[in-house]
C-alpha cells in the first residue's frame, strides 16, 4: 500500500523525488515536513550518480516503502 495515489507510476528518480516531496506535505507539522524534505533532497543528491537501472528500481521501491511506513507512523499518532 502506497502513502499517496500514483506510487505505482513512479519509474524515474525525478518522479520519485516529486512524489516524496508531495508525501511530505501530508505530514502533521511544519518541522516534521521540513525534516523529511531535507532528507529527500539529500538522498537524491547522494544517489544522483547511480547508473545501474536495476539498482535505481531497488532504491525507488525502498523509498516508497519507507514513505509508507513514515506516513503510517504519523497517522497513528493523531
VEXKOL-215651 format. One record per residue: residue number from 1; chain; x negated, y negated, z negated of N, C-alpha, C, O in turn. Coordinates in pm, whole numbers, always signed. Layout:
BEGIN
<pati><num>NUM</num><chaine>A</chaine><n_px>X</n_px><n_py>Y</n_py><n_pz>Z</n_pz><ca_px>X</ca_px><ca_py>Y</ca_py><ca_pz>Z</ca_pz><c_px>X</c_px><c_py>Y</c_py><c_pz>Z</c_pz><o_px>X</o_px><o_py>Y</o_py><o_pz>Z</o_pz></pati>
...
//
This chain:
BEGIN
<pati><num>1</num><chaine>A</chaine><n_px>-84</n_px><n_py>+119</n_py><n_pz>+0</n_pz><ca_px>+0</ca_px><ca_py>+0</ca_py><ca_pz>+0</ca_pz><c_px>-88</c_px><c_py>-124</c_py><c_pz>+0</c_pz><o_px>-177</o_px><o_py>-137</o_py><o_pz>-83</o_pz></pati>
<pati><num>2</num><chaine>A</chaine><n_px>-63</n_px><n_py>-214</n_py><n_pz>+91</n_pz><ca_px>-144</ca_px><ca_py>-334</ca_py><ca_pz>+104</ca_pz><c_px>-85</c_px><c_py>-448</c_py><c_pz>+23</c_pz><o_px>+36</o_px><o_py>-454</o_py><o_pz>+1</o_pz></pati>
<pati><num>3</num><chaine>A</chaine><n_px>-171</n_px><n_py>-540</n_py><n_pz>-21</n_pz><ca_px>-123</ca_px><ca_py>-653</ca_py><ca_pz>-101</ca_pz><c_px>-30</c_px><c_py>-746</c_py><c_pz>-25</c_pz><o_px>+63</o_px><o_py>-801</o_py><o_pz>-84</o_pz></pati>
<pati><num>4</num><chaine>A</chaine><n_px>-53</n_px><n_py>-766</n_py><n_pz>+102</n_pz><ca_px>+32</ca_px><ca_py>-852</ca_py><ca_pz>+184</ca_pz><c_px>+61</c_px><c_py>-782</c_py><c_pz>+316</c_pz><o_px>-18</o_px><o_py>-699</o_py><o_pz>+360</o_pz></pati>
<pati><num>5</num><chaine>A</chaine><n_px>+173</n_px><n_py>-813</n_py><n_pz>+379</n_pz><ca_px>+200</ca_px><ca_py>-756</ca_py><ca_pz>+511</ca_pz><c_px>+90</c_px><c_py>-795</c_py><c_pz>+609</c_pz><o_px>+34</o_px><o_py>-904</o_py><o_pz>+601</o_pz></pati>
<pati><num>6</num><chaine>A</chaine><n_px>+61</n_px><n_py>-706</n_py><n_pz>+700</n_pz><ca_px>-38</ca_px><ca_py>-736</ca_py><ca_pz>+802</ca_pz><c_px>-173</c_px><c_py>-673</c_py><c_pz>+779</c_pz><o_px>-261</o_px><o_py>-685</o_py><o_pz>+865</o_pz></pati>
<pati><num>7</num><chaine>A</chaine><n_px>-193</n_px><n_py>-606</n_py><n_pz>+667</n_pz><ca_px>-322</ca_px><ca_py>-544</ca_py><ca_pz>+639</ca_pz><c_px>-359</c_px><c_py>-441</c_py><c_pz>+745</c_pz><o_px>-476</o_px><o_py>-425</o_py><o_pz>+779</o_pz></pati>
<pati><num>8</num><chaine>A</chaine><n_px>-258</n_px><n_py>-373</n_py><n_pz>+796</n_pz><ca_px>-284</ca_px><ca_py>-270</ca_py><ca_pz>+897</ca_pz><c_px>-333</c_px><c_py>-329</c_py><c_pz>+1029</c_pz><o_px>-386</o_px><o_py>-256</o_py><o_pz>+1113</o_pz></pati>
<pati><num>9</num><chaine>A</chaine><n_px>-315</n_px><n_py>-459</n_py><n_pz>+1049</n_pz><ca_px>-359</ca_px><ca_py>-525</ca_py><ca_pz>+1172</ca_pz><c_px>-503</c_px><c_py>-575</c_py><c_pz>+1164</c_pz><o_px>-560</o_px><o_py>-614</o_py><o_pz>+1266</o_pz></pati>
<pati><num>10</num><chaine>A</chaine><n_px>-562</n_px><n_py>-575</n_py><n_pz>+1046</n_pz><ca_px>-698</ca_px><ca_py>-626</ca_py><ca_pz>+1028</ca_pz><c_px>-797</c_px><c_py>-529</c_py><c_pz>+1092</c_pz><o_px>-808</o_px><o_py>-413</o_py><o_pz>+1051</o_pz></pati>
<pati><num>11</num><chaine>A</chaine><n_px>-870</n_px><n_py>-576</n_py><n_pz>+1193</n_pz><ca_px>-967</ca_px><ca_py>-494</ca_py><ca_pz>+1263</ca_pz><c_px>-1107</c_px><c_py>-555</c_py><c_pz>+1267</c_pz><o_px>-1206</o_px><o_py>-484</o_py><o_pz>+1283</o_pz></pati>
<pati><num>12</num><chaine>A</chaine><n_px>-1115</n_px><n_py>-687</n_py><n_pz>+1251</n_pz><ca_px>-1244</ca_px><ca_py>-756</ca_py><ca_pz>+1263</ca_pz><c_px>-1274</c_px><c_py>-832</c_py><c_pz>+1134</c_pz><o_px>-1182</o_px><o_py>-866</o_py><o_pz>+1058</o_pz></pati>
<pati><num>13</num><chaine>A</chaine><n_px>-1402</n_px><n_py>-859</n_py><n_pz>+1108</n_pz><ca_px>-1441</ca_px><ca_py>-929</ca_py><ca_pz>+984</ca_pz><c_px>-1373</c_px><c_py>-1064</c_py><c_pz>+964</c_pz><o_px>-1335</o_px><o_py>-1097</o_py><o_pz>+852</o_pz></pati>
<pati><num>14</num><chaine>A</chaine><n_px>-1358</n_px><n_py>-1142</n_py><n_pz>+1069</n_pz><ca_px>-1294</ca_px><ca_py>-1273</ca_py><ca_pz>+1055</ca_pz><c_px>-1147</c_px><c_py>-1257</c_py><c_pz>+1016</c_pz><o_px>-1096</o_px><o_py>-1334</o_py><o_pz>+935</o_pz></pati>
<pati><num>15</num><chaine>A</chaine><n_px>-1081</n_px><n_py>-1159</n_py><n_pz>+1074</n_pz><ca_px>-941</ca_px><ca_py>-1131</ca_py><ca_pz>+1037</ca_pz><c_px>-935</c_px><c_py>-1091</c_py><c_pz>+889</c_pz><o_px>-843</o_px><o_py>-1132</o_py><o_pz>+818</o_pz></pati>
<pati><num>16</num><chaine>A</chaine><n_px>-1031</n_px><n_py>-1011</n_py><n_pz>+845</n_pz><ca_px>-1035</ca_px><ca_py>-969</ca_py><ca_pz>+705</ca_pz><c_px>-1051</c_px><c_py>-1090</c_py><c_pz>+614</c_pz><o_px>-981</o_px><o_py>-1103</o_py><o_pz>+513</o_pz></pati>
<pati><num>17</num><chaine>A</chaine><n_px>-1143</n_px><n_py>-1176</n_py><n_pz>+649</n_pz><ca_px>-1168</ca_px><ca_py>-1295</ca_py><ca_pz>+567</ca_pz><c_px>-1041</c_px><c_py>-1380</c_py><c_pz>+554</c_pz><o_px>-1006</o_px><o_py>-1422</o_py><o_pz>+444</o_pz></pati>
<pati><num>18</num><chaine>A</chaine><n_px>-973</n_px><n_py>-1403</n_py><n_pz>+664</n_pz><ca_px>-849</ca_px><ca_py>-1482</ca_py><ca_pz>+660</ca_pz><c_px>-742</c_px><c_py>-1412</c_py><c_pz>+577</c_pz><o_px>-671</o_px><o_py>-1476</o_py><o_pz>+499</o_pz></pati>
<pati><num>19</num><chaine>A</chaine><n_px>-732</n_px><n_py>-1282</n_py><n_pz>+595</n_pz><ca_px>-633</ca_px><ca_py>-1203</ca_py><ca_pz>+521</ca_pz><c_px>-659</c_px><c_py>-1213</c_py><c_pz>+370</c_pz><o_px>-567</o_px><o_py>-1234</o_py><o_pz>+291</o_pz></pati>
<pati><num>20</num><chaine>A</chaine><n_px>-785</n_px><n_py>-1197</n_py><n_pz>+331</n_pz><ca_px>-819</ca_px><ca_py>-1201</ca_py><ca_pz>+188</ca_pz><c_px>-796</c_px><c_py>-1340</c_py><c_pz>+129</c_pz><o_px>-754</o_px><o_py>-1353</o_py><o_pz>+14</o_pz></pati>
<pati><num>21</num><chaine>A</chaine><n_px>-825</n_px><n_py>-1443</n_py><n_pz>+207</n_pz><ca_px>-801</ca_px><ca_py>-1579</ca_py><ca_pz>+158</ca_pz><c_px>-650</c_px><c_py>-1605</c_py><c_pz>+141</c_pz><o_px>-610</o_px><o_py>-1677</o_py><o_pz>+50</o_pz></pati>
<pati><num>22</num><chaine>A</chaine><n_px>-569</n_px><n_py>-1546</n_py><n_pz>+228</n_pz><ca_px>-422</ca_px><ca_py>-1556</ca_py><ca_pz>+209</ca_pz><c_px>-380</c_px><c_py>-1483</c_py><c_pz>+82</c_pz><o_px>-292</o_px><o_py>-1529</o_py><o_pz>+10</o_pz></pati>
<pati><num>23</num><chaine>A</chaine><n_px>-442</n_px><n_py>-1370</n_py><n_pz>+55</n_pz><ca_px>-412</ca_px><ca_py>-1296</ca_py><ca_pz>-69</ca_pz><c_px>-445</c_px><c_py>-1382</c_py><c_pz>-191</c_pz><o_px>-371</o_px><o_py>-1382</o_py><o_pz>-289</o_pz></pati>
<pati><num>24</num><chaine>A</chaine><n_px>-555</n_px><n_py>-1455</n_py><n_pz>-183</n_pz><ca_px>-596</ca_px><ca_py>-1540</ca_py><ca_pz>-296</ca_pz><c_px>-489</c_px><c_py>-1642</c_py><c_pz>-331</c_pz><o_px>-470</o_px><o_py>-1676</o_py><o_pz>-448</o_pz></pati>
<pati><num>25</num><chaine>A</chaine><n_px>-417</n_px><n_py>-1691</n_py><n_pz>-230</n_pz><ca_px>-312</ca_px><ca_py>-1790</ca_py><ca_pz>-256</ca_pz><c_px>-198</c_px><c_py>-1733</c_py><c_pz>-340</c_pz><o_px>-121</o_px><o_py>-1809</o_py><o_pz>-399</o_pz></pati>
<pati><num>26</num><chaine>A</chaine><n_px>-187</n_px><n_py>-1600</n_py><n_pz>-345</n_pz><ca_px>-79</ca_px><ca_py>-1536</ca_py><ca_pz>-420</ca_pz><c_px>-114</c_px><c_py>-1517</c_py><c_pz>-567</c_pz><o_px>-28</o_px><o_py>-1479</o_py><o_pz>-647</o_pz></pati>
<pati><num>27</num><chaine>A</chaine><n_px>-239</n_px><n_py>-1542</n_py><n_pz>-605</n_pz><ca_px>-281</ca_px><ca_py>-1521</ca_py><ca_pz>-743</ca_pz><c_px>-227</c_px><c_py>-1631</c_py><c_pz>-833</c_pz><o_px>-198</o_px><o_py>-1742</o_py><o_pz>-786</o_pz></pati>
<pati><num>28</num><chaine>A</chaine><n_px>-211</n_px><n_py>-1602</n_py><n_pz>-963</n_pz><ca_px>-134</ca_px><ca_py>-1689</ca_py><ca_pz>-1052</ca_pz><c_px>-191</c_px><c_py>-1828</c_py><c_pz>-1082</c_pz><o_px>-115</o_px><o_py>-1925</o_py><o_pz>-1086</o_pz></pati>
<pati><num>29</num><chaine>A</chaine><n_px>-321</n_px><n_py>-1841</n_py><n_pz>-1105</n_pz><ca_px>-373</ca_px><ca_py>-1972</ca_py><ca_pz>-1143</ca_pz><c_px>-478</c_px><c_py>-2021</c_py><c_pz>-1045</c_pz><o_px>-540</o_px><o_py>-1943</o_py><o_pz>-973</o_pz></pati>
<pati><num>30</num><chaine>A</chaine><n_px>-497</n_px><n_py>-2151</n_py><n_pz>-1045</n_pz><ca_px>-595</ca_px><ca_py>-2212</ca_py><ca_pz>-954</ca_pz><c_px>-736</c_px><c_py>-2160</c_py><c_pz>-982</c_pz><o_px>-813</o_px><o_py>-2137</o_py><o_pz>-889</o_pz></pati>
<pati><num>31</num><chaine>A</chaine><n_px>-770</n_px><n_py>-2141</n_py><n_pz>-1107</n_pz><ca_px>-903</ca_px><ca_py>-2091</ca_py><ca_pz>-1143</ca_pz><c_px>-929</c_px><c_py>-1952</c_py><c_pz>-1089</c_pz><o_px>-1036</o_px><o_py>-1924</o_py><o_pz>-1036</o_pz></pati>
<pati><num>32</num><chaine>A</chaine><n_px>-831</n_px><n_py>-1866</n_py><n_pz>-1102</n_pz><ca_px>-843</ca_px><ca_py>-1729</ca_py><ca_pz>-1051</ca_pz><c_px>-850</c_px><c_py>-1732</c_py><c_pz>-898</c_pz><o_px>-930</o_px><o_py>-1660</o_py><o_pz>-838</o_pz></pati>
<pati><num>33</num><chaine>A</chaine><n_px>-768</n_px><n_py>-1815</n_py><n_pz>-836</n_pz><ca_px>-770</ca_px><ca_py>-1827</ca_py><ca_pz>-690</ca_pz><c_px>-908</c_px><c_py>-1870</c_py><c_pz>-641</c_pz><o_px>-961</o_px><o_py>-1812</o_py><o_pz>-546</o_pz></pati>
<pati><num>34</num><chaine>A</chaine><n_px>-965</n_px><n_py>-1972</n_py><n_pz>-705</n_pz><ca_px>-1096</ca_px><ca_py>-2023</ca_py><ca_pz>-664</ca_pz><c_px>-1206</c_px><c_py>-1918</c_py><c_pz>-685</c_pz><o_px>-1296</o_px><o_py>-1905</o_py><o_pz>-603</o_pz></pati>
<pati><num>35</num><chaine>A</chaine><n_px>-1197</n_px><n_py>-1843</n_py><n_pz>-795</n_pz><ca_px>-1295</ca_px><ca_py>-1738</ca_py><ca_pz>-822</ca_pz><c_px>-1297</c_px><c_py>-1636</c_py><c_pz>-709</c_pz><o_px>-1404</o_px><o_py>-1602</o_py><o_pz>-657</o_pz></pati>
<pati><num>36</num><chaine>A</chaine><n_px>-1180</n_px><n_py>-1587</n_py><n_pz>-670</n_pz><ca_px>-1173</ca_px><ca_py>-1484</ca_py><ca_pz>-567</ca_pz><c_px>-1202</c_px><c_py>-1540</c_py><c_pz>-428</c_pz><o_px>-1257</o_px><o_py>-1470</o_py><o_pz>-344</o_pz></pati>
<pati><num>37</num><chaine>A</chaine><n_px>-1165</n_px><n_py>-1665</n_py><n_pz>-401</n_pz><ca_px>-1201</ca_px><ca_py>-1728</ca_py><ca_pz>-274</ca_pz><c_px>-1352</c_px><c_py>-1734</c_py><c_pz>-259</c_pz><o_px>-1407</o_px><o_py>-1704</o_py><o_pz>-152</o_pz></pati>
<pati><num>38</num><chaine>A</chaine><n_px>-1418</n_px><n_py>-1773</n_py><n_pz>-366</n_pz><ca_px>-1565</ca_px><ca_py>-1779</ca_py><ca_pz>-364</ca_pz><c_px>-1623</c_px><c_py>-1640</c_py><c_pz>-338</c_pz><o_px>-1717</o_px><o_py>-1626</o_py><o_pz>-260</o_pz></pati>
<pati><num>39</num><chaine>A</chaine><n_px>-1569</n_px><n_py>-1538</n_py><n_pz>-404</n_pz><ca_px>-1616</ca_px><ca_py>-1401</ca_py><ca_pz>-386</ca_pz><c_px>-1596</c_px><c_py>-1354</c_py><c_pz>-242</c_pz><o_px>-1683</o_px><o_py>-1287</o_py><o_pz>-186</o_pz></pati>
<pati><num>40</num><chaine>A</chaine><n_px>-1482</n_px><n_py>-1389</n_py><n_pz>-181</n_pz><ca_px>-1455</ca_px><ca_py>-1351</ca_py><ca_pz>-42</ca_pz><c_px>-1557</c_px><c_py>-1415</c_py><c_pz>+51</c_pz><o_px>-1615</o_px><o_py>-1349</o_py><o_pz>+136</o_pz></pati>
<pati><num>41</num><chaine>A</chaine><n_px>-1579</n_px><n_py>-1544</n_py><n_pz>+34</n_pz><ca_px>-1674</ca_px><ca_py>-1616</ca_py><ca_pz>+120</ca_pz><c_px>-1816</c_px><c_py>-1561</c_py><c_pz>+105</c_pz><o_px>-1888</o_px><o_py>-1544</o_py><o_pz>+203</o_pz></pati>
<pati><num>42</num><chaine>A</chaine><n_px>-1854</n_px><n_py>-1533</n_py><n_pz>-19</n_pz><ca_px>-1988</ca_px><ca_py>-1482</ca_py><ca_pz>-43</ca_pz><c_px>-2005</c_px><c_py>-1342</c_py><c_pz>+18</c_pz><o_px>-2109</o_px><o_py>-1312</o_py><o_pz>+77</o_pz></pati>
<pati><num>43</num><chaine>A</chaine><n_px>-1906</n_px><n_py>-1259</n_py><n_pz>+6</n_pz><ca_px>-1911</ca_px><ca_py>-1124</ca_py><ca_pz>+64</ca_pz><c_px>-1920</c_px><c_py>-1132</c_py><c_pz>+216</c_pz><o_px>-1994</o_px><o_py>-1056</o_py><o_pz>+279</o_pz></pati>
<pati><num>44</num><chaine>A</chaine><n_px>-1846</n_px><n_py>-1225</n_py><n_pz>+274</n_pz><ca_px>-1851</ca_px><ca_py>-1243</ca_py><ca_pz>+419</ca_pz><c_px>-1993</c_px><c_py>-1278</c_py><c_pz>+463</c_pz><o_px>-2043</o_px><o_py>-1224</o_py><o_pz>+562</o_pz></pati>
<pati><num>45</num><chaine>A</chaine><n_px>-2058</n_px><n_py>-1367</n_py><n_pz>+389</n_pz><ca_px>-2196</ca_px><ca_py>-1406</ca_py><ca_pz>+422</ca_pz><c_px>-2292</c_px><c_py>-1289</c_py><c_pz>+405</c_pz><o_px>-2379</o_px><o_py>-1267</o_py><o_pz>+489</o_pz></pati>
<pati><num>46</num><chaine>A</chaine><n_px>-2276</n_px><n_py>-1214</n_py><n_pz>+298</n_pz><ca_px>-2366</ca_px><ca_py>-1102</ca_py><ca_pz>+269</ca_pz><c_px>-2360</c_px><c_py>-997</c_py><c_pz>+380</c_pz><o_px>-2463</o_px><o_py>-941</o_py><o_pz>+418</o_pz></pati>
<pati><num>47</num><chaine>A</chaine><n_px>-2241</n_px><n_py>-972</n_py><n_pz>+431</n_pz><ca_px>-2224</ca_px><ca_py>-867</ca_py><ca_pz>+532</ca_pz><c_px>-2222</c_px><c_py>-920</c_py><c_pz>+675</c_pz><o_px>-2192</o_px><o_py>-845</o_py><o_pz>+768</o_pz></pati>
<pati><num>48</num><chaine>A</chaine><n_px>-2255</n_px><n_py>-1047</n_py><n_pz>+695</n_pz><ca_px>-2244</ca_px><ca_py>-1107</ca_py><ca_pz>+828</ca_pz><c_px>-2338</c_px><c_py>-1045</c_py><c_pz>+931</c_pz><o_px>-2312</o_px><o_py>-1055</o_py><o_pz>+1051</o_pz></pati>
<pati><num>49</num><chaine>A</chaine><n_px>-2447</n_px><n_py>-983</n_py><n_pz>+887</n_pz><ca_px>-2541</ca_px><ca_py>-924</ca_py><ca_pz>+982</ca_pz><c_px>-2513</c_px><c_py>-776</c_py><c_pz>+1011</c_pz><o_px>-2588</o_px><o_py>-712</o_py><o_pz>+1084</o_pz></pati>
<pati><num>50</num><chaine>A</chaine><n_px>-2406</n_px><n_py>-724</n_py><n_pz>+954</n_pz><ca_px>-2370</ca_px><ca_py>-583</ca_py><ca_pz>+977</ca_pz><c_px>-2326</c_px><c_py>-565</c_py><c_pz>+1122</c_pz><o_px>-2240</o_px><o_py>-638</o_py><o_pz>+1171</o_pz></pati>
<pati><num>51</num><chaine>A</chaine><n_px>-2386</n_px><n_py>-466</n_py><n_pz>+1191</n_pz><ca_px>-2351</ca_px><ca_py>-445</ca_py><ca_pz>+1332</ca_pz><c_px>-2303</c_px><c_py>-303</c_py><c_pz>+1362</c_pz><o_px>-2269</o_px><o_py>-273</o_py><o_pz>+1477</o_pz></pati>
<pati><num>52</num><chaine>A</chaine><n_px>-2299</n_px><n_py>-218</n_py><n_pz>+1263</n_pz><ca_px>-2250</ca_px><ca_py>-82</ca_py><ca_pz>+1282</ca_pz><c_px>-2097</c_px><c_py>-81</c_py><c_pz>+1271</c_pz><o_px>-2044</o_px><o_py>-108</o_py><o_pz>+1163</o_pz></pati>
<pati><num>53</num><chaine>A</chaine><n_px>-2026</n_px><n_py>-52</n_py><n_pz>+1380</n_pz><ca_px>-1879</ca_px><ca_py>-58</ca_py><ca_pz>+1379</ca_pz><c_px>-1815</c_px><c_py>+33</c_py><c_pz>+1273</c_pz><o_px>-1714</o_px><o_py>-2</o_py><o_pz>+1213</o_pz></pati>
<pati><num>54</num><chaine>A</chaine><n_px>-1874</n_px><n_py>+149</n_py><n_pz>+1251</n_pz><ca_px>-1820</ca_px><ca_py>+240</ca_py><ca_pz>+1150</ca_pz><c_px>-1833</c_px><c_py>+181</c_py><c_pz>+1010</c_pz><o_px>-1740</o_px><o_py>+188</o_py><o_pz>+930</o_pz></pati>
<pati><num>55</num><chaine>A</chaine><n_px>-1948</n_px><n_py>+122</n_py><n_pz>+983</n_pz><ca_px>-1971</ca_px><ca_py>+58</ca_py><ca_pz>+853</ca_pz><c_px>-1878</c_px><c_py>-63</c_py><c_pz>+835</c_pz><o_px>-1827</o_px><o_py>-86</o_py><o_pz>+726</o_pz></pati>
<pati><num>56</num><chaine>A</chaine><n_px>-1856</n_px><n_py>-138</n_py><n_pz>+940</n_pz><ca_px>-1767</ca_px><ca_py>-254</ca_py><ca_pz>+933</ca_pz><c_px>-1626</c_px><c_py>-209</c_py><c_pz>+897</c_pz><o_px>-1560</o_px><o_py>-272</o_py><o_pz>+814</o_pz></pati>
<pati><num>57</num><chaine>A</chaine><n_px>-1579</n_px><n_py>-100</n_py><n_pz>+957</n_pz><ca_px>-1446</ca_px><ca_py>-49</ca_py><ca_pz>+926</ca_pz><c_px>-1438</c_px><c_py>+0</c_py><c_pz>+781</c_pz><o_px>-1334</o_px><o_py>-16</o_py><o_pz>+716</o_pz></pati>
<pati><num>58</num><chaine>A</chaine><n_px>-1547</n_px><n_py>+59</n_py><n_pz>+730</n_pz><ca_px>-1550</ca_px><ca_py>+101</ca_py><ca_pz>+590</ca_pz><c_px>-1539</c_px><c_py>-20</c_py><c_pz>+498</c_pz><o_px>-1465</o_px><o_py>-16</o_py><o_pz>+399</o_pz></pati>
<pati><num>59</num><chaine>A</chaine><n_px>-1611</n_px><n_py>-125</n_py><n_pz>+530</n_pz><ca_px>-1608</ca_px><ca_py>-247</ca_py><ca_pz>+449</ca_pz><c_px>-1467</c_px><c_py>-307</c_py><c_pz>+450</c_pz><o_px>-1416</o_px><o_py>-349</o_py><o_pz>+347</o_pz></pati>
<pati><num>60</num><chaine>A</chaine><n_px>-1406</n_px><n_py>-311</n_py><n_pz>+568</n_pz><ca_px>-1270</ca_px><ca_py>-367</ca_py><ca_pz>+580</ca_pz><c_px>-1173</c_px><c_py>-286</c_py><c_pz>+496</c_pz><o_px>-1094</o_px><o_py>-343</o_py><o_pz>+420</o_pz></pati>
<pati><num>61</num><chaine>A</chaine><n_px>-1178</n_px><n_py>-154</n_py><n_pz>+509</n_pz><ca_px>-1087</ca_px><ca_py>-67</ca_py><ca_pz>+434</ca_pz><c_px>-1104</c_px><c_py>-85</c_py><c_pz>+283</c_pz><o_px>-1007</o_px><o_py>-97</o_py><o_pz>+210</o_pz></pati>
<pati><num>62</num><chaine>A</chaine><n_px>-1228</n_px><n_py>-88</n_py><n_pz>+239</n_pz><ca_px>-1256</ca_px><ca_py>-103</ca_py><ca_pz>+96</ca_pz><c_px>-1210</c_px><c_py>-239</c_py><c_pz>+45</c_pz><o_px>-1156</o_px><o_py>-248</o_py><o_pz>-65</o_pz></pati>
<pati><num>63</num><chaine>A</chaine><n_px>-1231</n_px><n_py>-344</n_py><n_pz>+123</n_pz><ca_px>-1190</ca_px><ca_py>-479</ca_py><ca_pz>+82</ca_pz><c_px>-1038</c_px><c_py>-487</c_py><c_pz>+67</c_pz><o_px>-989</o_px><o_py>-551</o_py><o_pz>-26</o_pz></pati>
<pati><num>64</num><chaine>A</chaine><n_px>-965</n_px><n_py>-423</n_py><n_pz>+157</n_pz><ca_px>-819</ca_px><ca_py>-424</ca_py><ca_pz>+147</ca_pz><c_px>-773</c_px><c_py>-345</c_py><c_pz>+24</c_pz><o_px>-681</o_px><o_py>-387</o_py><o_pz>-46</o_pz></pati>
<pati><num>65</num><chaine>A</chaine><n_px>-838</n_px><n_py>-233</n_py><n_pz>-2</n_pz><ca_px>-805</ca_px><ca_py>-154</ca_py><ca_pz>-123</ca_pz><c_px>-835</c_px><c_py>-235</c_py><c_pz>-249</c_pz><o_px>-756</o_px><o_py>-234</o_py><o_pz>-343</o_pz></pati>
<pati><num>66</num><chaine>A</chaine><n_px>-948</n_px><n_py>-304</n_py><n_pz>-251</n_pz><ca_px>-983</ca_px><ca_py>-387</ca_py><ca_pz>-367</ca_pz><c_px>-883</c_px><c_py>-501</c_py><c_pz>-385</c_pz><o_px>-845</o_px><o_py>-533</o_py><o_pz>-498</o_pz></pati>
<pati><num>67</num><chaine>A</chaine><n_px>-842</n_px><n_py>-562</n_py><n_pz>-274</n_pz><ca_px>-743</ca_px><ca_py>-671</ca_py><ca_pz>-283</ca_pz><c_px>-613</c_px><c_py>-619</c_py><c_pz>-340</c_pz><o_px>-548</o_px><o_py>-687</o_py><o_pz>-420</o_pz></pati>
<pati><num>68</num><chaine>A</chaine><n_px>-574</n_px><n_py>-500</n_py><n_pz>-300</n_pz><ca_px>-452</ca_px><ca_py>-438</ca_py><ca_pz>-352</ca_pz><c_px>-463</c_px><c_py>-418</c_py><c_pz>-503</c_pz><o_px>-369</o_px><o_py>-448</o_py><o_pz>-577</o_pz></pati>
<pati><num>69</num><chaine>A</chaine><n_px>-576</n_px><n_py>-369</n_py><n_pz>-547</n_pz><ca_px>-598</ca_px><ca_py>-347</ca_py><ca_pz>-691</ca_pz><c_px>-590</c_px><c_py>-479</c_py><c_pz>-768</c_pz><o_px>-526</o_px><o_py>-487</o_py><o_pz>-872</o_pz></pati>
<pati><num>70</num><chaine>A</chaine><n_px>-656</n_px><n_py>-582</n_py><n_pz>-715</n_pz><ca_px>-657</ca_px><ca_py>-713</ca_py><ca_pz>-782</ca_pz><c_px>-516</c_px><c_py>-771</c_py><c_pz>-787</c_pz><o_px>-474</o_px><o_py>-823</o_py><o_pz>-891</o_pz></pati>
<pati><num>71</num><chaine>A</chaine><n_px>-443</n_px><n_py>-763</n_py><n_pz>-677</n_pz><ca_px>-307</ca_px><ca_py>-817</ca_py><ca_pz>-675</ca_pz><c_px>-218</c_px><c_py>-743</c_py><c_pz>-776</c_pz><o_px>-137</o_px><o_py>-805</o_py><o_pz>-845</o_pz></pati>
<pati><num>72</num><chaine>A</chaine><n_px>-232</n_px><n_py>-613</n_py><n_pz>-783</n_pz><ca_px>-154</ca_px><ca_py>-534</ca_py><ca_pz>-880</ca_pz><c_px>-193</c_px><c_py>-567</c_py><c_pz>-1023</c_pz><o_px>-108</o_px><o_py>-571</o_py><o_pz>-1111</o_pz></pati>
<pati><num>73</num><chaine>A</chaine><n_px>-320</n_px><n_py>-590</n_py><n_pz>-1046</n_pz><ca_px>-369</ca_px><ca_py>-625</ca_py><ca_pz>-1180</ca_pz><c_px>-301</c_px><c_py>-754</c_py><c_pz>-1229</c_pz><o_px>-252</o_px><o_py>-759</o_py><o_pz>-1342</o_pz></pati>
<pati><num>74</num><chaine>A</chaine><n_px>-299</n_px><n_py>-855</n_py><n_pz>-1146</n_pz><ca_px>-240</ca_px><ca_py>-982</ca_py><ca_pz>-1189</ca_pz><c_px>-87</c_px><c_py>-978</c_py><c_pz>-1188</c_pz><o_px>-22</o_px><o_py>-1052</o_py><o_pz>-1262</o_pz></pati>
<pati><num>75</num><chaine>A</chaine><n_px>-29</n_px><n_py>-894</n_py><n_pz>-1106</n_pz><ca_px>+116</ca_px><ca_py>-879</ca_py><ca_pz>-1103</ca_pz><c_px>+164</c_px><c_py>-818</c_py><c_pz>-1235</c_pz><o_px>+268</o_px><o_py>-858</o_py><o_pz>-1287</o_pz></pati>
<pati><num>76</num><chaine>A</chaine><n_px>+88</n_px><n_py>-722</n_py><n_pz>-1290</n_pz><ca_px>+126</ca_px><ca_py>-657</ca_py><ca_pz>-1415</ca_pz><c_px>+114</c_px><c_py>-748</c_py><c_pz>-1535</c_pz><o_px>+184</o_px><o_py>-730</o_py><o_pz>-1635</o_pz></pati>
<pati><num>77</num><chaine>A</chaine><n_px>+24</n_px><n_py>-847</n_py><n_pz>-1526</n_pz><ca_px>+4</ca_px><ca_py>-938</ca_py><ca_pz>-1639</ca_pz><c_px>+119</c_px><c_py>-1037</c_py><c_pz>-1654</c_pz><o_px>+140</o_px><o_py>-1092</o_py><o_pz>-1762</o_pz></pati>
<pati><num>78</num><chaine>A</chaine><n_px>+192</n_px><n_py>-1060</n_py><n_pz>-1549</n_pz><ca_px>+303</ca_px><ca_py>-1158</ca_py><ca_pz>-1556</ca_pz><c_px>+426</c_px><c_py>-1098</c_py><c_pz>-1615</c_pz><o_px>+528</o_px><o_py>-1167</o_py><o_pz>-1628</o_pz></pati>
//
